[in-house]
Amino acid sequence: AVAVYQKRKNEVRERRFFPEAIRRREPLLADVIDDYLKRVEGQLRSYRDYDRYGETWKDVLGNKTLAQIVPGDIERYLAK
């Protein structure tokens, strides 16, 4: 614990410490889609379409975090 404390103090002193990056969890695309669909269920007339589109994107990119998805991933899928 002392070594970690000293390391943090050195990082702060050298202006290399960014506390917002520590313990930050990046959500998976599948989790974000599921959360969104739960929130809008019963509010959208086209919910079935959104659900179907969500399943498609979860199959393609669901195991990636939002930060890992780049425009090239989407373009490759659309090119298939």
KEZA-898471 format. One line per 5 residues: number of its first residue (from 0); for each residue x, y, z of N, C-alpha, C. Coordinates in Angstrom, 3 decimals, always signed. Example, Ala and Ser with C-alpha at 12.3 -4.5 7.8 and 13.67 -1.06 7.14 Angstrom:
2
0) +13.190:-5.690:+7.800:+12.300:-4.500:+7.800:+13.200:-3.300:+7.800 | +12.850:-2.250:+7.080:+13.670:-1.060:+7.140:+12.900:+0.030:+7.870
REM end
This chain:
80
0) +0.821:-1.186:+0.000:+0.000:+0.000:+0.000:+0.869:+1.255:+0.000 | +1.966:+1.180:+0.697:+2.865:+2.334:+0.774:+3.490:+2.594:-0.599 | +3.836:+1.532:-1.298:+4.442:+1.690:-2.624:+3.458:+2.332:-3.599 | +2.194:+1.937:-3.530:+1.170:+2.525:-4.403:+0.978:+3.996:-4.057 | +0.967:+4.308:-2.785:+0.831:+5.697:-2.344:+1.983:+6.543:-2.878
5) +3.210:+6.053:-2.759:+4.378:+6.780:-3.250:+4.316:+6.955:-4.762 | +3.859:+5.918:-5.450:+3.735:+5.996:-6.906:+2.729:+7.086:-7.301 | +1.598:+7.133:-6.619:+0.577:+8.146:-6.908:+1.117:+9.548:-6.639 | +1.835:+9.698:-5.535:+2.404:+11.010:-5.216:+3.378:+11.451:-6.302 | +4.180:+10.521:-6.798:+5.116:+10.855:-7.876:+4.372:+11.230:-9.150
10) +3.319:+10.499:-9.466:+2.536:+10.803:-10.669:+1.888:+12.185:-10.560 | +1.380:+12.527:-9.387:+0.777:+13.843:-9.185:+1.846:+14.921:-9.346 | +2.990:+14.696:-8.758:+4.075:+15.659:-8.839:+4.525:+15.868:-10.290 | +4.533:+14.782:-11.074:+4.965:+14.855:-12.477:+3.813:+15.175:-13.425 | +2.646:+15.439:-12.874:+1.435:+15.764:-13.641:+1.056:+14.656:-14.635
15) +1.208:+13.407:-14.180:+0.832:+12.250:-14.992:-0.329:+11.482:-14.382 | -0.914:+11.982:-13.325:-1.989:+11.274:-12.629:-3.337:+11.832:-13.054 | -4.209:+10.951:-13.544:-5.545:+11.325:-13.981:-6.556:+10.451:-13.235 | -7.108:+10.938:-12.130:-7.974:+10.099:-11.295:-9.227:+9.614:-12.003 | -9.705:+10.333:-13.018:-10.917:+9.880:-13.700:-10.686:+8.594:-14.491
20) -9.431:+8.263:-14.779:-9.137:+7.042:-15.528:-9.046:+5.809:-14.626 | -8.960:+6.023:-13.316:-8.843:+4.896:-12.389:-10.227:+4.335:-12.092 | -10.328:+3.043:-12.123:-11.569:+2.323:-11.831:-12.723:+2.732:-12.736 | -12.413:+3.136:-13.909:-13.448:+3.535:-14.859:-13.865:+2.309:-15.654 | -15.127:+2.034:-15.659:-15.630:+0.878:-16.398:-16.248:+1.358:-17.688
25) -15.843:+0.734:-18.751:-16.423:+1.027:-20.059:-17.559:+0.033:-20.290 | -18.751:+0.503:-20.578:-19.879:-0.424:-20.774:-19.790:-1.125:-22.124 | -20.259:-2.350:-22.159:-20.344:-3.089:-23.414:-21.520:-2.563:-24.229 | -21.390:-2.638:-25.540:-22.467:-2.191:-26.414:-23.755:-2.950:-26.112 | -23.655:-4.245:-25.874:-24.844:-5.056:-25.596:-25.571:-4.547:-24.348
30) -24.817:-4.168:-23.327:-25.440:-3.663:-22.099:-26.127:-2.323:-22.331 | -25.515:-1.473:-23.130:-26.101:-0.161:-23.422:-27.390:-0.328:-24.214 | -27.381:-1.229:-25.188:-28.577:-1.474:-25.994:-29.700:-2.009:-25.110 | -29.391:-2.987:-24.264:-30.407:-3.558:-23.376:-30.985:-2.505:-22.441 | -30.112:-1.656:-21.895:-30.573:-0.594:-20.992:-31.492:+0.372:-21.730
35) -31.113:+0.767:-22.923:-31.937:+1.698:-23.696:-33.299:+1.086:-24.016 | -33.299:-0.164:-24.464:-34.563:-0.805:-24.829:-35.480:-0.958:-23.615 | -34.891:-1.208:-22.450:-35.699:-1.295:-21.234:-36.362:+0.037:-20.913 | -35.618:+1.128:-21.119:-36.144:+2.455:-20.787:-37.233:+2.920:-21.742 | -37.171:+2.515:-23.018:-38.134:+3.034:-23.998:-39.262:+2.058:-24.303
40) -39.231:+0.883:-23.696:-40.299:-0.088:-23.947:-41.631:+0.509:-23.514 | -42.601:+0.433:-24.377:-43.910:+0.987:-24.094:-44.063:+2.442:-24.511 | -42.972:+3.076:-24.911:-43.025:+4.470:-25.340:-42.932:+4.617:-26.853 | -42.326:+3.645:-27.499:-42.120:+3.730:-28.940:-43.095:+2.826:-29.682 | -43.682:+3.349:-30.726:-44.553:+2.491:-31.545:-43.734:+1.465:-32.311
45) -42.508:+1.834:-32.665:-41.660:+0.943:-33.454:-40.681:+0.170:-32.571 | -41.087:-0.144:-31.351:-40.201:-0.840:-30.414:-39.700:-2.165:-30.981 | -40.576:-2.899:-31.661:-40.155:-4.193:-32.228:-39.010:-4.024:-33.204 | -39.054:-2.957:-34.011:-37.967:-2.699:-34.949:-36.675:-2.373:-34.207 | -36.775:-1.525:-33.184:-35.594:-1.179:-32.400:-35.011:-2.423:-31.742
50) -35.871:-3.290:-31.245:-35.424:-4.521:-30.611:-34.694:-5.401:-31.625 | -35.254:-5.505:-32.811:-34.628:-6.316:-33.864:-33.275:-5.729:-34.264 | -33.202:-4.404:-34.436:-31.933:-3.763:-34.787:-30.912:-3.947:-33.658 | -31.384:-3.835:-32.443:-30.496:-4.022:-31.298:-29.901:-5.420:-31.265 | -30.716:-6.419:-31.549:-30.212:-7.797:-31.582:-29.148:-7.957:-32.667
55) -29.366:-7.340:-33.810:-28.391:-7.423:-34.903:-27.063:-6.821:-34.475 | -27.090:-5.621:-33.894:-25.845:-4.965:-33.492:-25.191:-5.672:-32.319 | -25.994:-6.287:-31.443:-25.397:-7.045:-30.346:-24.679:-8.280:-30.872 | -25.235:-8.917:-31.905:-24.571:-10.071:-32.505:-23.250:-9.674:-33.149 | -23.225:-8.505:-33.776:-22.040:-8.070:-34.518:-20.979:-7.478:-33.586
60) -21.368:-6.570:-32.716:-20.404:-5.812:-31.912:-20.667:-5.862:-30.415 | -21.521:-6.738:-29.967:-21.944:-6.751:-28.568:-20.857:-7.007:-27.554 | -19.772:-7.672:-27.951:-18.717:-7.987:-26.991:-17.659:-6.891:-26.899 | -17.869:-5.758:-27.581:-16.927:-4.643:-27.533:-17.494:-3.539:-26.652 | -16.590:-2.780:-26.044:-17.037:-1.610:-25.285:-17.298:-0.473:-26.267
65) -17.993:+0.543:-25.810:-18.290:+1.678:-26.682:-17.011:+2.356:-27.158 | -15.993:+2.394:-26.311:-14.738:+3.040:-26.679:-13.968:+2.235:-27.728 | -14.211:+0.932:-27.797:-13.494:+0.081:-28.745:-14.104:+0.096:-30.138 | -15.318:+0.550:-30.268:-15.992:+0.532:-31.564:-15.552:+1.747:-32.364 | -15.094:+1.485:-33.580:-14.649:+2.555:-34.475:-15.519:+2.525:-35.730
70) -15.575:+3.623:-36.465:-16.399:+3.653:-37.671:-16.081:+2.523:-38.649 | -14.839:+2.086:-38.693:-14.464:+0.989:-39.586:-15.190:-0.304:-39.280 | -15.480:-0.561:-38.004:-16.225:-1.769:-37.629:-17.615:-1.753:-38.261 | -18.253:-0.622:-38.198:-19.611:-0.493:-38.751:-19.575:-0.563:-40.268 | -18.602:+0.087:-40.881:-18.482:+0.061:-42.326:-18.221:-1.360:-42.846
75) -17.376:-2.115:-42.122:-17.113:-3.504:-42.537:-18.386:-4.344:-42.487 | -19.189:-4.146:-41.441:-20.429:-4.909:-41.344:-21.389:-4.523:-42.452 | -21.516:-3.244:-42.716:-22.447:-2.793:-43.758:-21.996:-3.229:-45.158 | -20.694:-3.404:-45.341:-20.182:-3.824:-46.644:-20.488:-5.301:-46.925 | -20.753:-6.081:-45.878:-21.043:-7.523:-46.080:-22.330:-7.693:-46.806
REM end
